[in-house]
């Protein structure tokens, strides 16, 4: 019976850790030849439907700056960032939930999950090229991060990485060598 209880506990832990993830999917498929090379800027807006308490928490953790930096870093890491590029990403945050540090420390994963959801629009100049929906809800290590700021940065990094993987450069574009 002891072995069965241990296996059940491991299975439960695996389920809890395994369901935390991030996803990005294209809403409006566009031919690859319309996607033009590197990204040059990131703009962030909050949905008007976001409750005031969530807006306050977002502002407290400098949400715009954290998300912008995470996306910039993810594209730069892949050689797809060029501040002179006219291609931009406009992110609209529609869902934001960040457990407080105290709640996470006391209740752990029983306090729920941290969420960052919304839409990202890829634009070339003023022309929308593609629209992506995203949902990030933590990573395996986030249950052990008690700092709300650290968990938010982790959500933002997951978003940046997922967007950088989803947004492909135009065929024939070669990243600059450093």
N, C-alpha and C positions, 0 to 999 in steps of 0.2 A: 504494500500500500504506500510505503514511503516513496518508492520509485515513481509510482503513478502520480502522486501529489507533486513531485518535483517536475515531472514532465508536463503536467497541467499548468504549473506556475510558469515554466519556460515558454509554453505555447501562448499563454496569456500575455506575457511580456513581449514576445515576438509580434503578436497582433497589435499591441499598443504602440510599439516602436515602428512597425512596418506601415502603419496607416498615415504617418506624417510625411508629407511630400509637397512638391510644388508642380504645377502644370501650366503650360502655355499652349494655346492652340489658336491657329489662324481661323478667323471668322470669315474673312473675305479673301479667298485664294486669288493670287495674282501671278501672272507669268513671271518667271525669274528674271527676264530681261528688263523688267521695270524696277527691280530692286537695284539701287545704284550705290555700290561700294560702302564706305565707312559711314559711321554715325558722327554727327558734328555737335549735337546738342540734345539735352533731355529737358522736357518741361513737365511739371507735375501739377495736377489740379485735384481738389477733393470734390466728390459728388455733393451736390446740394442736399441730397437725402441722408448724408452721414449725420448721425445725432451729434449734438453739441458736446456731449461728454467724450465722444470718440475724437472729435476735432481738437478738443483740449489736450487729450493724451497724445495725439499725433503731433501737435505743436510743441508740447513739452519735450518730446524726443527729437525735435528738429526733423520731422518726417521728410520734408522736401529735400533737404540737404543729404540726408542719409540715403534715400532712394536714388537721387541723382548720382551720388558718388559711387554707389554700388553698381549701377548700370554702366557708368563711365568706366569703372575698373574692369568690369566683365568684358566690355567691348575692347578696351585697350589690351587686355591680356591676350585676346585673340587677334590682335593687330587690326581691329575694325573701328578704331577711334581716330578721328581727325577733326579738330575744332574748326577747320576751314570748310568742312563738308556742308552742303546745303541739306543733307538728309538728317532728319530729326526724329526723335521718339517723343510722343505726347502721352503721358500716363495719367489716367483718371482713376483715382482710388475710390471704389464704391463700398468696400467693406474693410473696416480696420478694427481689430480687437487685440488688445495687448493686456495680458494679465498683469496685475501689479506685482512688484517684487515680493511683497509680503504674502500675497495670495499664492504665488508660485512656490515660495519657500515653505509655507505651512501645508498647503494642499497638494502640491506637486501636480501630476497629470490629472488628478481628480478635479482640478479647478477648470478644466476645459483646455482649449488650445488657443494659440495666438493665430490670428488670421490677417492676411493682406490679399485682397481681391480687387479686380477691376479690369480695365481695358487699356491696351497700349496701341497707339496708332502710329504707324511708320509713315512719315511724310517726306517727300522729295520737294523741297521748297514749300509751297503752300498746297501742293497736290497730295491728297491722301493716297498711299500706295497699298498698304495692308492694315488690317485691324486684327489685333490679338486679344483674346481674353486670358486672364491669368488668375491663378489661385495658389497662394503659398500658405502652407499651414505648418511650418516648422520642419525640423529635421530630427534625426534620431538623437542628437546630442542636446536638443533644446530642453528636454525634460530635466536636465541637470544644470541648466543655466538659470540661476535665480534672478539675475539682473534683467529688468525689463528692457533696458537699453541694449544689452547684449543679445537678447532674443529678437528685438526689432532689427538690429543690424544683420542678424542671421537670416531673417525673413527677406530683407532687402537684397542681401547677397544671393539668396536662392532665386529671387525674381530676376536680378541682373544676369545671372548665369543662364537661366531658362530663356530669357529674351535673346541673349547673345547666340544661343544655340538655334533658336527659331528663326532669327533674321539672318538670312544668308546673303553674302555679297554677290554682286552681279557676276555672271560668268566672265572669266578673263581678268577680273580685278585681282591685282597682286598686292598683298599688304606691304607697307613700307618696311625697309630693313633698318634696324637701329644699331 
